[in-house]
């Protein structure tokens, strides 16, 4: 039972990290749920979107960088 709770916790952590990186939250949750701690590492290794002006990580649907306020081109 403890292992299931650990894997469930890893799923929530991976989903949170994926959301912060601008990736799919569902994919992050599934990776954490299936792979456990290795899923968290996989989410951390996923490439995120970066601002072309200041190189900070931004959400993939952002139209303006929250750090430097640069306008971003629509994808």
PDB file of N, CA, C and O in Angstrom:
ATOM      1  N   UNK A   1       0.826  -1.201   0.000  1.00  0.00           N
ATOM      2  CA  UNK A   1       0.000   0.000   0.000  1.00  0.00           C
ATOM      3  C   UNK A   1       0.867   1.261   0.000  1.00  0.00           C
ATOM      4  O   UNK A   1       0.522   2.259  -0.634  1.00  0.00           O
ATOM      5  N   UNK A   2       1.987   1.208   0.711  1.00  0.00           N
ATOM      6  CA  UNK A   2       2.859   2.372   0.780  1.00  0.00           C
ATOM      7  C   UNK A   2       3.468   2.684  -0.584  1.00  0.00           C
ATOM      8  O   UNK A   2       3.657   3.849  -0.935  1.00  0.00           O
ATOM      9  N   UNK A   3       3.777   1.630  -1.355  1.00  0.00           N
ATOM     10  CA  UNK A   3       4.357   1.832  -2.679  1.00  0.00           C
ATOM     11  C   UNK A   3       3.366   2.520  -3.602  1.00  0.00           C
ATOM     12  O   UNK A   3       3.744   3.384  -4.392  1.00  0.00           O
ATOM     13  N   UNK A   4       2.110   2.140  -3.504  1.00  0.00           N
ATOM     14  CA  UNK A   4       1.090   2.780  -4.326  1.00  0.00           C
ATOM     15  C   UNK A   4       0.975   4.259  -3.992  1.00  0.00           C
ATOM     16  O   UNK A   4       0.867   5.092  -4.892  1.00  0.00           O
ATOM     17  N   UNK A   5       0.998   4.590  -2.712  1.00  0.00           N
ATOM     18  CA  UNK A   5       0.919   5.994  -2.304  1.00  0.00           C
ATOM     19  C   UNK A   5       2.150   6.769  -2.769  1.00  0.00           C
ATOM     20  O   UNK A   5       2.037   7.928  -3.168  1.00  0.00           O
ATOM     21  N   UNK A   6       3.320   6.141  -2.721  1.00  0.00           N
ATOM     22  CA  UNK A   6       4.539   6.783  -3.197  1.00  0.00           C
ATOM     23  C   UNK A   6       4.445   7.058  -4.693  1.00  0.00           C
ATOM     24  O   UNK A   6       4.792   8.149  -5.145  1.00  0.00           O
ATOM     25  N   UNK A   7       3.981   6.086  -5.458  1.00  0.00           N
ATOM     26  CA  UNK A   7       3.866   6.263  -6.906  1.00  0.00           C
ATOM     27  C   UNK A   7       2.796   7.315  -7.235  1.00  0.00           C
ATOM     28  O   UNK A   7       2.969   8.089  -8.176  1.00  0.00           O
ATOM     29  N   UNK A   8       1.715   7.353  -6.489  1.00  0.00           N
ATOM     30  CA  UNK A   8       0.680   8.363  -6.679  1.00  0.00           C
ATOM     31  C   UNK A   8       1.236   9.753  -6.373  1.00  0.00           C
ATOM     32  O   UNK A   8       0.965  10.707  -7.102  1.00  0.00           O
ATOM     33  N   UNK A   9       2.005   9.864  -5.308  1.00  0.00           N
ATOM     34  CA  UNK A   9       2.648  11.124  -4.942  1.00  0.00           C
ATOM     35  C   UNK A   9       3.615  11.561  -6.043  1.00  0.00           C
ATOM     36  O   UNK A   9       3.671  12.741  -6.390  1.00  0.00           O
ATOM     37  N   UNK A  10       4.370  10.618  -6.588  1.00  0.00           N
ATOM     38  CA  UNK A  10       5.290  10.925  -7.690  1.00  0.00           C
ATOM     39  C   UNK A  10       4.521  11.425  -8.910  1.00  0.00           C
ATOM     40  O   UNK A  10       4.990  12.307  -9.628  1.00  0.00           O
ATOM     41  N   UNK A  11       3.344  10.859  -9.138  1.00  0.00           N
ATOM     42  CA  UNK A  11       2.512  11.313 -10.246  1.00  0.00           C
ATOM     43  C   UNK A  11       2.089  12.762 -10.087  1.00  0.00           C
ATOM     44  O   UNK A  11       2.127  13.533 -11.046  1.00  0.00           O
ATOM     45  N   UNK A  12       1.683  13.139  -8.867  1.00  0.00           N
ATOM     46  CA  UNK A  12       1.271  14.521  -8.621  1.00  0.00           C
ATOM     47  C   UNK A  12       2.455  15.484  -8.723  1.00  0.00           C
ATOM     48  O   UNK A  12       2.315  16.582  -9.261  1.00  0.00           O
ATOM     49  N   UNK A  13       3.605  15.083  -8.216  1.00  0.00           N
ATOM     50  CA  UNK A  13       4.798  15.928  -8.307  1.00  0.00           C
ATOM     51  C   UNK A  13       5.199  16.103  -9.769  1.00  0.00           C
ATOM     52  O   UNK A  13       5.510  17.215 -10.195  1.00  0.00           O
ATOM     53  N   UNK A  14       5.194  15.028 -10.534  1.00  0.00           N
ATOM     54  CA  UNK A  14       5.565  15.107 -11.951  1.00  0.00           C
ATOM     55  C   UNK A  14       4.565  15.964 -12.724  1.00  0.00           C
ATOM     56  O   UNK A  14       4.960  16.708 -13.622  1.00  0.00           O
ATOM     57  N   UNK A  15       3.281  15.871 -12.392  1.00  0.00           N
ATOM     58  CA  UNK A  15       2.273  16.697 -13.057  1.00  0.00           C
ATOM     59  C   UNK A  15       2.495  18.175 -12.740  1.00  0.00           C
ATOM     60  O   UNK A  15       2.381  19.024 -13.624  1.00  0.00           O
ATOM     61  N   UNK A  16       2.807  18.482 -11.494  1.00  0.00           N
ATOM     62  CA  UNK A  16       3.082  19.863 -11.102  1.00  0.00           C
ATOM     63  C   UNK A  16       4.294  20.417 -11.846  1.00  0.00           C
ATOM     64  O   UNK A  16       4.267  21.540 -12.348  1.00  0.00           O
ATOM     65  N   UNK A  17       5.360  19.611 -11.909  1.00  0.00           N
ATOM     66  CA  UNK A  17       6.568  20.051 -12.596  1.00  0.00           C
ATOM     67  C   UNK A  17       6.330  20.237 -14.092  1.00  0.00           C
ATOM     68  O   UNK A  17       6.838  21.183 -14.694  1.00  0.00           O
ATOM     69  N   UNK A  18       5.560  19.335 -14.686  1.00  0.00           N
ATOM     70  CA  UNK A  18       5.255  19.454 -16.114  1.00  0.00           C
ATOM     71  C   UNK A  18       4.449  20.719 -16.384  1.00  0.00           C
ATOM     72  O   UNK A  18       4.682  21.403 -17.380  1.00  0.00           O
ATOM     73  N   UNK A  19       3.512  21.032 -15.510  1.00  0.00           N
ATOM     74  CA  UNK A  19       2.712  22.240 -15.680  1.00  0.00           C
ATOM     75  C   UNK A  19       3.589  23.482 -15.574  1.00  0.00           C
ATOM     76  O   UNK A  19       3.418  24.427 -16.344  1.00  0.00           O
ATOM     77  N   UNK A  20       4.518  23.488 -14.637  1.00  0.00           N
ATOM     78  CA  UNK A  20       5.421  24.632 -14.470  1.00  0.00           C
ATOM     79  C   UNK A  20       6.346  24.811 -15.670  1.00  0.00           C
ATOM     80  O   UNK A  20       6.765  25.929 -15.971  1.00  0.00           O
ATOM     81  N   UNK A  21       6.665  23.717 -16.353  1.00  0.00           N
ATOM     82  CA  UNK A  21       7.531  23.793 -17.523  1.00  0.00           C
ATOM     83  C   UNK A  21       6.752  24.081 -18.799  1.00  0.00           C
ATOM     84  O   UNK A  21       7.349  24.276 -19.858  1.00  0.00           O
ATOM     85  N   UNK A  22       5.427  24.108 -18.711  1.00  0.00           N
ATOM     86  CA  UNK A  22       4.611  24.367 -19.892  1.00  0.00           C
ATOM     87  C   UNK A  22       4.315  23.127 -20.702  1.00  0.00           C
ATOM     88  O   UNK A  22       3.878  23.224 -21.848  1.00  0.00           O
ATOM     89  N   UNK A  23       4.546  21.966 -20.125  1.00  0.00           N
ATOM     90  CA  UNK A  23       4.268  20.709 -20.810  1.00  0.00           C
ATOM     91  C   UNK A  23       2.910  20.172 -20.380  1.00  0.00           C
ATOM     92  O   UNK A  23       2.223  20.783 -19.561  1.00  0.00           O
ATOM     93  N   UNK A  24       2.532  19.040 -20.928  1.00  0.00           N
ATOM     94  CA  UNK A  24       1.247  18.425 -20.619  1.00  0.00           C
ATOM     95  C   UNK A  24       1.222  17.909 -19.181  1.00  0.00           C
ATOM     96  O   UNK A  24       2.078  17.125 -18.770  1.00  0.00           O
ATOM     97  N   UNK A  25       0.233  18.362 -18.434  1.00  0.00           N
ATOM     98  CA  UNK A  25       0.084  17.932 -17.047  1.00  0.00           C
ATOM     99  C   UNK A  25      -0.299  16.456 -16.975  1.00  0.00           C
ATOM    100  O   UNK A  25       0.175  15.729 -16.101  1.00  0.00           O
ATOM    101  N   UNK A  26      -1.150  16.021 -17.886  1.00  0.00           N
ATOM    102  CA  UNK A  26      -1.588  14.622 -17.895  1.00  0.00           C
ATOM    103  C   UNK A  26      -0.413  13.699 -18.198  1.00  0.00           C
ATOM    104  O   UNK A  26      -0.251  12.657 -17.562  1.00  0.00           O
ATOM    105  N   UNK A  27       0.401  14.087 -19.170  1.00  0.00           N
ATOM    106  CA  UNK A  27       1.580  13.290 -19.492  1.00  0.00           C
ATOM    107  C   UNK A  27       2.527  13.225 -18.300  1.00  0.00           C
ATOM    108  O   UNK A  27       3.075  12.165 -18.000  1.00  0.00           O
ATOM    109  N   UNK A  28       2.719  14.340 -17.627  1.00  0.00           N
ATOM    110  CA  UNK A  28       3.569  14.354 -16.436  1.00  0.00           C
ATOM    111  C   UNK A  28       3.036  13.444 -15.343  1.00  0.00           C
ATOM    112  O   UNK A  28       3.795  12.718 -14.702  1.00  0.00           O
ATOM    113  N   UNK A  29       1.712  13.488 -15.132  1.00  0.00           N
ATOM    114  CA  UNK A  29       1.117  12.626 -14.113  1.00  0.00           C
ATOM    115  C   UNK A  29       1.295  11.158 -14.468  1.00  0.00           C
ATOM    116  O   UNK A  29       1.644  10.347 -13.610  1.00  0.00           O
ATOM    117  N   UNK A  30       1.056  10.813 -15.730  1.00  0.00           N
ATOM    118  CA  UNK A  30       1.199   9.411 -16.140  1.00  0.00           C
ATOM    119  C   UNK A  30       2.642   8.939 -16.024  1.00  0.00           C
ATOM    120  O   UNK A  30       2.887   7.810 -15.598  1.00  0.00           O
ATOM    121  N   UNK A  31       3.589   9.775 -16.394  1.00  0.00           N
ATOM    122  CA  UNK A  31       4.992   9.394 -16.245  1.00  0.00           C
ATOM    123  C   UNK A  31       5.345   9.155 -14.781  1.00  0.00           C
ATOM    124  O   UNK A  31       6.015   8.176 -14.450  1.00  0.00           O
ATOM    125  N   UNK A  32       4.895  10.046 -13.912  1.00  0.00           N
ATOM    126  CA  UNK A  32       5.167   9.873 -12.483  1.00  0.00           C
ATOM    127  C   UNK A  32       4.460   8.668 -11.900  1.00  0.00           C
ATOM    128  O   UNK A  32       5.010   7.978 -11.041  1.00  0.00           O
ATOM    129  N   UNK A  33       3.244   8.408 -12.358  1.00  0.00           N
ATOM    130  CA  UNK A  33       2.476   7.278 -11.843  1.00  0.00           C
ATOM    131  C   UNK A  33       3.075   5.955 -12.295  1.00  0.00           C
ATOM    132  O   UNK A  33       3.156   5.011 -11.510  1.00  0.00           O
ATOM    133  N   UNK A  34       3.493   5.880 -13.544  1.00  0.00           N
ATOM    134  CA  UNK A  34       4.021   4.619 -14.075  1.00  0.00           C
ATOM    135  C   UNK A  34       5.472   4.386 -13.667  1.00  0.00           C
ATOM    136  O   UNK A  34       5.850   3.276 -13.291  1.00  0.00           O
ATOM    137  N   UNK A  35       6.277   5.440 -13.744  1.00  0.00           N
ATOM    138  CA  UNK A  35       7.709   5.278 -13.500  1.00  0.00           C
ATOM    139  C   UNK A  35       8.155   5.676 -12.092  1.00  0.00           C
ATOM    140  O   UNK A  35       9.308   5.457 -11.723  1.00  0.00           O
ATOM    141  N   UNK A  36       7.264   6.250 -11.319  1.00  0.00           N
ATOM    142  CA  UNK A  36       7.610   6.642  -9.954  1.00  0.00           C
ATOM    143  C   UNK A  36       8.652   7.757  -9.953  1.00  0.00           C
ATOM    144  O   UNK A  36       8.519   8.722 -10.706  1.00  0.00           O
ATOM    145  N   UNK A  37       9.681   7.642  -9.124  1.00  0.00           N
ATOM    146  CA  UNK A  37      10.706   8.683  -9.054  1.00  0.00           C
ATOM    147  C   UNK A  37      11.418   8.902 -10.381  1.00  0.00           C
ATOM    148  O   UNK A  37      11.881  10.009 -10.659  1.00  0.00           O
ATOM    149  N   UNK A  38      11.511   7.864 -11.199  1.00  0.00           N
ATOM    150  CA  UNK A  38      12.131   8.020 -12.513  1.00  0.00           C
ATOM    151  C   UNK A  38      11.269   8.880 -13.435  1.00  0.00           C
ATOM    152  O   UNK A  38      11.786   9.525 -14.347  1.00  0.00           O
ATOM    153  N   UNK A  39       9.966   8.889 -13.200  1.00  0.00           N
ATOM    154  CA  UNK A  39       9.073   9.759 -13.959  1.00  0.00           C
ATOM    155  C   UNK A  39       9.315  11.223 -13.656  1.00  0.00           C
ATOM    156  O   UNK A  39       9.221  12.071 -14.543  1.00  0.00           O
ATOM    157  N   UNK A  40       9.626  11.523 -12.402  1.00  0.00           N
ATOM    158  CA  UNK A  40       9.959  12.897 -12.027  1.00  0.00           C
ATOM    159  C   UNK A  40      11.219  13.339 -12.758  1.00  0.00           C
ATOM    160  O   UNK A  40      11.295  14.459 -13.263  1.00  0.00           O
ATOM    161  N   UNK A  41      12.201  12.454 -12.809  1.00  0.00           N
ATOM    162  CA  UNK A  41      13.449  12.763 -13.519  1.00  0.00           C
ATOM    163  C   UNK A  41      13.170  12.962 -15.006  1.00  0.00           C
ATOM    164  O   UNK A  41      13.748  13.851 -15.631  1.00  0.00           O
ATOM    165  N   UNK A  42      12.290  12.143 -15.575  1.00  0.00           N
ATOM    166  CA  UNK A  42      11.954  12.273 -16.986  1.00  0.00           C
ATOM    167  C   UNK A  42      11.274  13.611 -17.271  1.00  0.00           C
ATOM    168  O   UNK A  42      11.548  14.242 -18.292  1.00  0.00           O
ATOM    169  N   UNK A  43      10.394  14.042 -16.376  1.00  0.00           N
ATOM    170  CA  UNK A  43       9.718  15.332 -16.559  1.00  0.00           C
ATOM    171  C   UNK A  43      10.728  16.469 -16.452  1.00  0.00           C
ATOM    172  O   UNK A  43      10.654  17.438 -17.207  1.00  0.00           O
ATOM    173  N   UNK A  44      11.655  16.359 -15.535  1.00  0.00           N
ATOM    174  CA  UNK A  44      12.679  17.390 -15.403  1.00  0.00           C
ATOM    175  C   UNK A  44      13.565  17.466 -16.640  1.00  0.00           C
ATOM    176  O   UNK A  44      14.087  18.533 -16.963  1.00  0.00           O
ATOM    177  N   UNK A  45      13.736  16.352 -17.330  1.00  0.00           N
ATOM    178  CA  UNK A  45      14.579  16.325 -18.527  1.00  0.00           C
ATOM    179  C   UNK A  45      13.827  16.797 -19.770  1.00  0.00           C
ATOM    180  O   UNK A  45      14.454  17.073 -20.793  1.00  0.00           O
ATOM    181  N   UNK A  46      12.503  16.896 -19.704  1.00  0.00           N
ATOM    182  CA  UNK A  46      11.725  17.348 -20.849  1.00  0.00           C
ATOM    183  C   UNK A  46      12.075  18.794 -21.158  1.00  0.00           C
ATOM    184  O   UNK A  46      12.270  19.607 -20.255  1.00  0.00           O
ATOM    185  N   UNK A  47      12.151  19.104 -22.450  1.00  0.00           N
ATOM    186  CA  UNK A  47      12.487  20.472 -22.829  1.00  0.00           C
ATOM    187  C   UNK A  47      11.258  21.356 -22.681  1.00  0.00           C
ATOM    188  O   UNK A  47      10.146  20.962 -23.036  1.00  0.00           O
ATOM    189  N   UNK A  48      11.467  22.526 -22.165  1.00  0.00           N
ATOM    190  CA  UNK A  48      10.394  23.495 -22.030  1.00  0.00           C
ATOM    191  C   UNK A  48      10.601  24.627 -23.018  1.00  0.00           C
ATOM    192  O   UNK A  48      11.591  24.643 -23.750  1.00  0.00           O
ATOM    193  N   UNK A  49       9.690  25.556 -23.045  1.00  0.00           N
ATOM    194  CA  UNK A  49       9.798  26.707 -23.913  1.00  0.00           C
ATOM    195  C   UNK A  49      10.580  27.789 -23.185  1.00  0.00           C
ATOM    196  O   UNK A  49      10.384  28.005 -21.989  1.00  0.00           O
ATOM    197  N   UNK A  50      11.459  28.463 -23.900  1.00  0.00           N
ATOM    198  CA  UNK A  50      12.227  29.551 -23.293  1.00  0.00           C
ATOM    199  C   UNK A  50      11.962  30.847 -24.045  1.00  0.00           C
ATOM    200  O   UNK A  50      11.652  30.846 -25.236  1.00  0.00           O
ATOM    201  N   UNK A  51      12.090  31.935 -23.331  1.00  0.00           N
ATOM    202  CA  UNK A  51      11.933  33.262 -23.915  1.00  0.00           C
ATOM    203  C   UNK A  51      13.151  33.556 -24.786  1.00  0.00           C
ATOM    204  O   UNK A  51      14.282  33.359 -24.341  1.00  0.00           O
ATOM    205  N   UNK A  52      12.944  34.020 -26.009  1.00  0.00           N
ATOM    206  CA  UNK A  52      14.100  34.319 -26.865  1.00  0.00           C
ATOM    207  C   UNK A  52      14.901  35.528 -26.389  1.00  0.00           C
ATOM    208  O   UNK A  52      16.071  35.668 -26.745  1.00  0.00           O
ATOM    209  N   UNK A  53      14.297  36.392 -25.600  1.00  0.00           N
ATOM    210  CA  UNK A  53      14.996  37.594 -25.141  1.00  0.00           C
ATOM    211  C   UNK A  53      15.846  37.340 -23.897  1.00  0.00           C
ATOM    212  O   UNK A  53      17.018  37.714 -23.861  1.00  0.00           O
ATOM    213  N   UNK A  54      15.255  36.698 -22.865  1.00  0.00           N
ATOM    214  CA  UNK A  54      15.983  36.540 -21.598  1.00  0.00           C
ATOM    215  C   UNK A  54      16.334  35.092 -21.283  1.00  0.00           C
ATOM    216  O   UNK A  54      17.012  34.831 -20.289  1.00  0.00           O
ATOM    217  N   UNK A  55      15.891  34.147 -22.103  1.00  0.00           N
ATOM    218  CA  UNK A  55      16.167  32.714 -21.963  1.00  0.00           C
ATOM    219  C   UNK A  55      15.580  32.090 -20.699  1.00  0.00           C
ATOM    220  O   UNK A  55      16.031  31.018 -20.294  1.00  0.00           O
ATOM    221  N   UNK A  56      14.599  32.714 -20.067  1.00  0.00           N
ATOM    222  CA  UNK A  56      13.933  32.101 -18.920  1.00  0.00           C
ATOM    223  C   UNK A  56      12.831  31.176 -19.414  1.00  0.00           C
ATOM    224  O   UNK A  56      12.319  31.358 -20.518  1.00  0.00           O
ATOM    225  N   UNK A  57      12.464  30.193 -18.615  1.00  0.00           N
ATOM    226  CA  UNK A  57      11.418  29.243 -18.998  1.00  0.00           C
ATOM    227  C   UNK A  57      10.062  29.921 -18.903  1.00  0.00           C
ATOM    228  O   UNK A  57       9.763  30.632 -17.944  1.00  0.00           O
ATOM    229  N   UNK A  58       9.240  29.676 -19.940  1.00  0.00           N
ATOM    230  CA  UNK A  58       7.907  30.254 -19.983  1.00  0.00           C
ATOM    231  C   UNK A  58       6.905  29.177 -20.376  1.00  0.00           C
ATOM    232  O   UNK A  58       7.278  28.124 -20.893  1.00  0.00           O
ATOM    233  N   UNK A  59       5.656  29.448 -20.129  1.00  0.00           N
ATOM    234  CA  UNK A  59       4.584  28.532 -20.525  1.00  0.00           C
ATOM    235  C   UNK A  59       4.487  28.545 -22.037  1.00  0.00           C
ATOM    236  O   UNK A  59       4.671  29.588 -22.665  1.00  0.00           O
ATOM    237  N   UNK A  60       4.201  27.398 -22.626  1.00  0.00           N
ATOM    238  CA  UNK A  60       4.227  27.287 -24.087  1.00  0.00           C
ATOM    239  C   UNK A  60       3.132  28.109 -24.766  1.00  0.00           C
ATOM    240  O   UNK A  60       3.236  28.380 -25.962  1.00  0.00           O
ATOM    241  N   UNK A  61       2.093  28.509 -24.048  1.00  0.00           N
ATOM    242  CA  UNK A  61       1.016  29.304 -24.635  1.00  0.00           C
ATOM    243  C   UNK A  61       1.118  30.784 -24.279  1.00  0.00           C
ATOM    244  O   UNK A  61       0.201  31.554 -24.562  1.00  0.00           O
ATOM    245  N   UNK A  62       2.223  31.181 -23.664  1.00  0.00           N
ATOM    246  CA  UNK A  62       2.393  32.572 -23.243  1.00  0.00           C
ATOM    247  C   UNK A  62       2.550  33.483 -24.465  1.00  0.00           C
ATOM    248  O   UNK A  62       3.161  33.101 -25.464  1.00  0.00           O
ATOM    249  N   UNK A  63       1.994  34.682 -24.369  1.00  0.00           N
ATOM    250  CA  UNK A  63       2.161  35.674 -25.420  1.00  0.00           C
ATOM    251  C   UNK A  63       3.123  36.774 -24.998  1.00  0.00           C
ATOM    252  O   UNK A  63       3.557  37.577 -25.824  1.00  0.00           O
ATOM    253  N   UNK A  64       3.455  36.810 -23.711  1.00  0.00           N
ATOM    254  CA  UNK A  64       4.389  37.790 -23.164  1.00  0.00           C
ATOM    255  C   UNK A  64       5.192  37.111 -22.060  1.00  0.00           C
ATOM    256  O   UNK A  64       4.638  36.373 -21.245  1.00  0.00           O
ATOM    257  N   UNK A  65       6.490  37.361 -22.039  1.00  0.00           N
ATOM    258  CA  UNK A  65       7.347  36.769 -21.011  1.00  0.00           C
ATOM    259  C   UNK A  65       7.050  37.414 -19.656  1.00  0.00           C
ATOM    260  O   UNK A  65       7.065  38.641 -19.554  1.00  0.00           O
ATOM    261  N   UNK A  66       6.780  36.620 -18.614  1.00  0.00           N
ATOM    262  CA  UNK A  66       6.482  37.208 -17.312  1.00  0.00           C
ATOM    263  C   UNK A  66       7.708  37.840 -16.641  1.00  0.00           C
ATOM    264  O   UNK A  66       7.564  38.647 -15.722  1.00  0.00           O
ATOM    265  N   UNK A  67       8.896  37.481 -17.091  1.00  0.00           N
ATOM    266  CA  UNK A  67      10.102  38.011 -16.461  1.00  0.00           C
ATOM    267  C   UNK A  67      10.558  39.329 -17.098  1.00  0.00           C
ATOM    268  O   UNK A  67      10.781  40.319 -16.401  1.00  0.00           O
ATOM    269  N   UNK A  68      10.694  39.330 -18.442  1.00  0.00           N
ATOM    270  CA  UNK A  68      11.229  40.522 -19.112  1.00  0.00           C
ATOM    271  C   UNK A  68      10.153  41.308 -19.879  1.00  0.00           C
ATOM    272  O   UNK A  68      10.444  42.374 -20.423  1.00  0.00           O
ATOM    273  N   UNK A  69       8.940  40.803 -19.927  1.00  0.00           N
ATOM    274  CA  UNK A  69       7.802  41.436 -20.599  1.00  0.00           C
ATOM    275  C   UNK A  69       7.963  41.544 -22.117  1.00  0.00           C
ATOM    276  O   UNK A  69       7.307  42.369 -22.752  1.00  0.00           O
ATOM    277  N   UNK A  70       8.823  40.724 -22.691  1.00  0.00           N
ATOM    278  CA  UNK A  70       8.992  40.733 -24.149  1.00  0.00           C
ATOM    279  C   UNK A  70       7.794  40.087 -24.822  1.00  0.00           C
ATOM    280  O   UNK A  70       7.257  39.088 -24.342  1.00  0.00           O
ATOM    281  N   UNK A  71       7.380  40.672 -25.943  1.00  0.00           N
ATOM    282  CA  UNK A  71       6.291  40.090 -26.723  1.00  0.00           C
ATOM    283  C   UNK A  71       6.801  38.837 -27.424  1.00  0.00           C
ATOM    284  O   UNK A  71       7.905  38.826 -27.968  1.00  0.00           O
ATOM    285  N   UNK A  72       5.997  37.792 -27.405  1.00  0.00           N
ATOM    286  CA  UNK A  72       6.378  36.528 -28.024  1.00  0.00           C
ATOM    287  C   UNK A  72       5.539  36.303 -29.270  1.00  0.00           C
ATOM    288  O   UNK A  72       4.369  36.683 -29.314  1.00  0.00           O
ATOM    289  N   UNK A  73       6.119  35.703 -30.255  1.00  0.00           N
ATOM    290  CA  UNK A  73       5.408  35.403 -31.492  1.00  0.00           C
ATOM    291  C   UNK A  73       4.456  34.243 -31.258  1.00  0.00           C
ATOM    292  O   UNK A  73       4.805  33.285 -30.568  1.00  0.00           O
ATOM    293  N   UNK A  74       3.275  34.315 -31.816  1.00  0.00           N
ATOM    294  CA  UNK A  74       2.311  33.210 -31.713  1.00  0.00           C
ATOM    295  C   UNK A  74       2.812  32.042 -32.543  1.00  0.00           C
ATOM    296  O   UNK A  74       3.275  32.207 -33.671  1.00  0.00           O
ATOM    297  N   UNK A  75       2.708  30.844 -31.948  1.00  0.00           N
ATOM    298  CA  UNK A  75       3.188  29.650 -32.660  1.00  0.00           C
ATOM    299  C   UNK A  75       2.160  29.116 -33.593  1.00  0.00           C
ATOM    300  O   UNK A  75       2.400  28.115 -34.269  1.00  0.00           O
TER     301      UNK A  75
END
